[in-house]
Structure formats: structure tokens, C-alpha cells
């Protein structure tokens, strides 16, 4: 006597529909593209100082990474990035302002995607720029050279071919550093 296949088919269909397995990660994506934001904030000696860097970044596969990622992992390097820096500080009745564009290059960052969909990476660079002082009265030097570093540390889990997160806030010598990223596989 043959048993009907319908109960078995229903069990398989129901089991497949109830599966909560994560979406597979296509770690062979040729590149990741999206935006980063990073800020440095301090309030010291009566000076409120804020420097923000934000803009698009594109990562491409690193064909010869050193060191090589774990088996099945993929390393990426920055192909391009253009972060706008905005600096504004207030000290009493004086303001200090500056803007520039930081152009990122391959040596400014790395990103490693593991076979399980976890990733870790960083962007490290420095944006030199000129700040302009605006103070009432004579005697102030109207412009000075300055710099804003970006030290963005990224880690997380790919979710639906998206890397999105915020770095752990750091405070060093009275400067609070925050950052975030949002990349999509392309």
C-alpha cells in the first residue's frame, strides 16, 4: 500500500516557509558603495569646537591583500571617497570656520568581509584646511592652518546586502569622536 505524499509535501513547504535563516551574504560583491559621517566635538577652555566629515565612499575588492583574509573572506580597499569637512568653533565673541574636501585614496582604508557575513574595517586620514577667524576688533590673524583626522572604526553584520552601523563613541583628551556608515553591495 502506498502512502499519500501530500502530508510529506505539506511538512516540507511549511518548514521552508517558517525558516528564519538569514539572507545569504554575497561576499563576492565587486564593490560596496555608500556614505560615512564622522565628527570631532570638544568643549575646552571656553571654546566650543565641532569638525564634521561626511560623504560617499566606494570600496573595491583588493586583489592582493596583505594579510590575506580567512578562507572564504574578501578584502576591500577604498576606490574613491570625497568627504566634505566643515569646521566651526566659537570662543567668546569670535568664530572660527573652515571647509575643505578630503579625497580618500586606497591606502586610507580597509574592509574585510568574513564568510559568515561579519565585517570589520576602518578609514584613517587627515584633512588639512585653513580656518578663518572672525573676531570683533583689530589684531587677530584672519586665517590659520588646521587639520581634522578621521579615525572611523567599523564592524558589524551584513544585513540584506547592507553594511550599516555606528562606531563606539571615543573620548580622547576632551575630544568626543563619533561616526557612522551605510554601504550597499553593488
C-alpha positions as CSV (number, residue, x, y, z in Angstrom):
1,X,0.0,0.0,0.0
2,X,1.4,3.4,-1.0
3,X,1.3,6.2,1.5
4,X,0.0,9.6,0.2
5,X,2.7,12.1,-0.4
6,X,0.6,15.1,0.4
7,X,1.3,15.2,4.2
8,X,5.1,15.0,3.5
9,X,4.9,17.8,0.9
10,X,2.9,20.0,3.3
11,X,5.5,19.4,6.1
12,X,8.4,20.4,3.7
13,X,6.5,23.5,2.4
14,X,5.6,24.7,6.0
15,X,9.1,24.1,7.2
16,X,10.6,26.1,4.4
17,X,8.1,29.0,4.9
18,X,8.9,29.1,8.6
19,X,12.6,29.2,8.2
20,X,14.3,32.1,9.9
21,X,17.7,31.6,8.3
22,X,19.5,34.9,7.5
23,X,19.7,36.0,3.9
24,X,22.8,34.5,2.3
25,X,25.7,37.1,2.0
26,X,27.1,37.6,-1.4
27,X,30.6,38.2,-0.3
28,X,31.7,38.2,-3.9
29,X,30.1,41.6,-4.5
30,X,32.5,43.5,-6.7
31,X,32.1,46.7,-4.7
32,X,30.3,48.4,-1.8
33,X,29.1,51.9,-2.0
34,X,27.6,54.4,0.4
35,X,28.2,57.2,2.9
36,X,30.2,57.8,6.0
37,X,29.9,60.5,8.7
38,X,32.4,61.3,11.3
39,X,32.6,64.1,13.9
40,X,35.0,65.5,16.4
41,X,33.5,67.6,19.2
42,X,35.2,69.4,22.1
43,X,34.4,72.0,24.7
44,X,37.6,73.1,26.4
45,X,38.8,76.4,27.8
46,X,35.7,78.2,26.7
47,X,36.0,77.0,23.1
48,X,33.1,75.0,21.5
49,X,34.7,73.2,18.6
50,X,33.0,70.9,16.0
51,X,34.5,69.3,12.9
52,X,32.4,67.0,10.7
53,X,33.4,64.9,7.7
54,X,30.7,63.3,5.6
55,X,30.3,62.0,2.1
56,X,30.4,59.0,-0.3
57,X,32.9,56.1,-0.3
58,X,33.3,53.3,-2.8
59,X,35.1,50.1,-1.8
60,X,36.5,47.6,-4.4
61,X,38.0,44.1,-4.0
62,X,41.6,44.1,-3.0
63,X,43.2,41.6,-5.4
64,X,46.4,41.2,-3.3
65,X,45.5,41.9,0.3
66,X,48.2,41.8,3.0
67,X,47.4,39.9,5.1
68,X,45.0,37.7,3.3
69,X,41.5,37.3,4.8
70,X,40.4,34.0,6.3
71,X,39.3,31.3,3.8
72,X,36.2,32.5,2.1
73,X,36.6,36.1,3.2
74,X,37.1,39.1,0.9
75,X,39.2,42.2,1.5
76,X,38.2,45.6,0.1
77,X,40.1,48.8,-0.3
78,X,38.9,52.3,-1.0
79,X,38.5,53.0,-4.7
80,X,37.3,56.6,-4.1
81,X,35.8,58.9,-1.5
82,X,35.1,62.5,-1.2
83,X,34.3,63.8,2.3
84,X,33.3,67.3,2.9
85,X,34.8,68.8,6.1
86,X,33.0,71.5,7.9
87,X,34.7,73.2,10.9
88,X,33.1,75.7,13.2
89,X,34.3,76.8,16.6
90,X,33.1,79.6,18.9
91,X,35.2,81.3,21.6
92,X,33.5,84.2,23.3
93,X,32.6,86.6,20.5
94,X,34.9,85.0,18.0
95,X,34.1,82.3,15.5
96,X,36.5,80.1,13.6
97,X,35.3,78.5,10.4
98,X,36.7,76.4,7.6
99,X,35.7,73.9,4.9
100,X,37.5,71.6,2.6
101,X,37.1,68.3,0.7
102,X,39.1,65.3,1.8
103,X,39.7,63.0,-1.1
104,X,40.2,59.4,0.1
105,X,42.6,57.0,-1.7
106,X,43.2,53.2,-1.4
107,X,45.7,53.5,1.5
108,X,43.2,55.4,3.6
109,X,41.0,52.4,4.5
110,X,40.5,48.7,4.6
111,X,37.4,46.5,4.9
112,X,37.3,42.7,5.4
113,X,34.1,40.7,5.0
114,X,34.1,37.2,6.5
115,X,32.2,34.2,5.1
116,X,29.7,34.4,8.0
117,X,28.7,38.0,7.0
118,X,30.6,39.8,9.7
119,X,32.8,42.6,8.7
120,X,35.5,44.9,10.2
121,X,37.2,47.9,8.6
122,X,38.5,51.4,9.1
123,X,39.1,54.7,7.5
124,X,42.1,56.7,8.6
125,X,43.2,60.0,7.0
126,X,43.8,63.7,7.8
127,X,42.1,66.7,6.2
128,X,44.3,69.8,6.3
129,X,42.4,73.1,5.8
130,X,42.5,76.8,6.5
131,X,40.2,78.2,9.2
132,X,39.2,81.8,9.2
133,X,38.9,83.8,12.4
134,X,36.1,86.3,12.8
135,X,36.5,88.5,15.9
136,X,35.4,92.0,16.7
137,X,38.3,94.5,16.8
138,X,41.7,94.5,15.2
139,X,44.7,92.3,15.8
140,X,43.5,88.7,15.1
141,X,45.2,86.6,12.4
142,X,42.4,86.1,9.9
143,X,43.4,82.6,8.9
144,X,45.4,79.6,10.3
145,X,46.2,76.2,9.0
146,X,44.4,73.4,10.8
147,X,43.7,69.7,10.4
148,X,40.9,67.2,11.1
149,X,41.7,63.5,11.4
150,X,39.2,60.8,10.5
151,X,39.6,57.6,12.5
152,X,36.4,55.7,11.7
153,X,36.3,52.1,13.0
154,X,33.6,49.9,11.5
155,X,32.4,46.4,12.5
156,X,29.1,44.6,12.2
157,X,27.0,42.1,10.4
158,X,25.8,42.3,6.8
159,X,22.0,42.5,6.7
160,X,20.3,42.2,3.3
161,X,23.5,43.1,1.4
162,X,23.8,46.2,3.5
163,X,26.6,47.3,6.0
164,X,25.2,49.9,8.4
165,X,26.2,50.9,11.8
166,X,27.8,53.4,14.2
167,X,31.2,53.2,15.9
168,X,31.6,53.1,19.6
169,X,32.0,56.7,20.8
170,X,35.5,57.5,21.9
171,X,36.7,60.4,24.1
172,X,40.4,61.3,23.9
173,X,41.9,64.4,25.6
174,X,38.5,66.0,25.8
175,X,37.6,65.3,22.1
176,X,34.5,63.2,21.5
177,X,34.7,61.1,18.3
178,X,31.6,59.6,16.7
179,X,31.0,58.0,13.3
180,X,28.6,56.0,11.2
181,X,28.4,54.3,7.8
182,X,25.9,52.9,5.4
183,X,27.1,50.8,2.4
184,X,25.2,48.6,-0.1
185,X,26.6,45.8,-2.3
186,X,26.8,46.7,-6.0
